[in-house]
Amino acid sequence: MISRPILNSSIILKHNYVLHESYIEQYAYDNEFQDVYASLRQGNQIEELYYHVHNRLFYHLGKLCIPQGERNNIIREVHTSLIAKHFGVGKTIANLQRYCYLATHV
């Protein structure tokens, strides 16, 4: 078996500014993030939840929060990327979760 390095998912995320703008727009309407995001944007601190906003992007424990409406798209993009290789959906999601927060409840 040939071993291949796991693509750092952050490479795909870091350079995709179109996605970033889409995320910023969606945080305000995302059922999981909207309340916390609005509170942080108003300058309130919510330290016990470990969220913060940096350059209008929303993070949890240092991981970029992915809005519900974008999760399938980002999984598909990372999974099918020419530089990512094809590890299967399970490994793709596990790798993505190293850099992204795919919440189910906030």
VENWO-V89691 format. One record per residue. D_LAST is the distance of its C-alpha to the last C-alpha in whole Angstrom. Layout:
BEGIN
D_LAST  D_LAST
END
This chain:
BEGIN
41  40  37  35  33  29  28  26  23  23  26  25  22  24  27  25  25  25  22  20  22  20  17  17  18  15  12  14  14  11  9  5  7  10  9  8  11  13  13  14  16  18  19  17  15  12  14  12  8  11  10  13  15  18  21  18  16  13  12  10  13  15  14  14  11  12  12  12  16  17  16  19  21  20  20  24  25  24  26  29  29  33  32  30  32  31  29  28  24  23  24  23  19  20  21  19  16  18  18  14  11  10  7  7  4  0
END
